[in-house]
């Protein structure tokens, strides 16, 4: 029995994408068809959204803007230990803040046991 690409995609359980960001970023992702979008007003709301998306077994990717990620860095590092969904940090319209480097360094430190400069 051979599987077509459609069959392989349909059999995946983690196929949803969520975006957490500012209004402009969220609007852009909505225009390309992402339905799970949120514009949190506080770090607590951002954290709650992350936990909500991680509890959804069909969620495959959570995209979050760097400025919001920087506010909940510890939560992202904690949740990143799970293989799915993947958390992707993206710059907002103001450009990169370097938050992804901090999160990546912490993940490497936890995985390897030493701090590595990237």
C-alpha positions as CSV (number, residue, x, y, z in Angstrom):
1,X,0.0,0.0,0.0
2,X,1.4,3.4,-0.9
3,X,0.5,6.6,0.8
4,X,-0.1,9.7,-1.2
5,X,1.1,13.1,0.2
6,X,-2.5,13.9,1.1
7,X,-2.9,10.7,3.1
8,X,0.2,11.4,5.1
9,X,-0.9,15.0,5.9
10,X,-4.4,13.8,6.8
11,X,-3.1,11.2,9.2
12,X,-1.1,13.8,11.2
13,X,-2.8,14.8,14.4
14,X,-0.9,18.0,15.0
15,X,-1.9,20.1,12.0
16,X,-3.1,23.4,13.5
17,X,-1.2,26.6,13.7
18,X,-1.7,29.3,16.3
19,X,-0.3,32.9,16.4
20,X,0.2,35.1,19.4
21,X,1.3,38.6,18.6
22,X,0.5,42.2,18.1
23,X,-2.5,43.3,15.9
24,X,-0.4,43.8,12.7
25,X,1.3,40.4,13.0
26,X,-2.0,38.6,13.8
27,X,-3.8,40.3,10.9
28,X,-1.1,39.1,8.5
29,X,-1.4,35.5,9.6
30,X,-5.2,35.7,9.4
31,X,-4.9,36.9,5.8
32,X,-3.1,33.7,4.9
33,X,-5.6,31.5,6.6
34,X,-4.5,31.0,10.2
35,X,-7.6,30.8,12.4
36,X,-6.1,30.5,15.9
37,X,-4.9,34.0,16.5
38,X,-4.7,36.1,19.7
39,X,-3.6,39.6,20.7
40,X,-2.9,39.3,24.4
41,X,-2.8,42.5,26.5
42,X,-0.8,41.1,29.5
43,X,2.0,38.6,30.1
44,X,-0.5,36.5,32.1
45,X,-2.8,36.4,29.2
46,X,0.1,35.4,26.9
47,X,1.1,32.6,29.3
48,X,-2.5,31.4,29.5
49,X,-2.8,31.3,25.7
50,X,0.4,29.2,25.5
51,X,-0.9,26.7,28.0
52,X,-4.2,26.6,26.2
53,X,-2.5,25.9,22.8
54,X,-0.2,23.2,24.4
55,X,-3.2,21.4,25.8
56,X,-4.7,21.1,22.3
57,X,-3.6,17.7,20.9
58,X,-4.2,18.9,17.3
59,X,-1.8,21.9,17.7
60,X,1.4,21.6,15.7
61,X,2.9,25.0,15.7
62,X,2.6,28.1,17.9
63,X,4.0,31.3,16.5
64,X,4.7,34.1,18.9
65,X,6.3,37.5,18.4
66,X,9.6,38.1,20.1
67,X,8.5,41.0,22.3
68,X,5.7,38.9,23.8
69,X,8.0,35.9,24.1
70,X,10.5,37.9,26.1
71,X,7.7,38.6,28.6
72,X,7.1,34.9,29.2
73,X,10.5,33.5,28.5
74,X,10.5,31.0,31.4
75,X,7.1,29.5,30.2
76,X,8.4,29.1,26.7
77,X,11.5,27.3,27.8
78,X,9.4,25.0,30.0
79,X,6.9,24.3,27.2
80,X,9.7,23.8,24.6
81,X,10.7,20.6,26.2
82,X,7.7,19.0,24.6
83,X,8.3,18.0,20.9
84,X,4.8,19.2,19.8
85,X,3.7,21.8,19.3
86,X,6.8,23.6,18.2
87,X,7.1,27.2,19.4
88,X,8.5,29.6,16.7
89,X,9.6,33.1,17.7
90,X,9.2,35.7,15.0
91,X,10.1,39.4,14.9
92,X,7.2,41.9,14.9
93,X,7.0,44.9,12.6
94,X,9.7,46.6,14.6
95,X,12.3,44.0,13.8
96,X,14.1,41.4,15.9
97,X,14.8,41.8,19.6
98,X,17.1,38.9,20.0
99,X,14.7,37.1,22.3
100,X,15.1,33.9,20.3
101,X,18.8,33.8,21.2
102,X,18.0,33.9,24.9
103,X,15.4,31.1,24.7
104,X,17.7,29.0,22.5
105,X,20.7,29.4,24.9
106,X,18.5,28.3,27.8
107,X,17.2,25.2,25.9
108,X,20.8,24.3,24.9
109,X,21.9,24.7,28.5
110,X,19.2,22.5,29.8
111,X,19.8,19.8,27.1
112,X,23.6,19.7,27.3
113,X,24.2,20.9,30.8
114,X,26.6,23.8,29.9
115,X,26.1,27.2,28.5
116,X,27.1,27.6,24.9
117,X,27.5,31.0,23.2
118,X,25.6,31.3,19.9
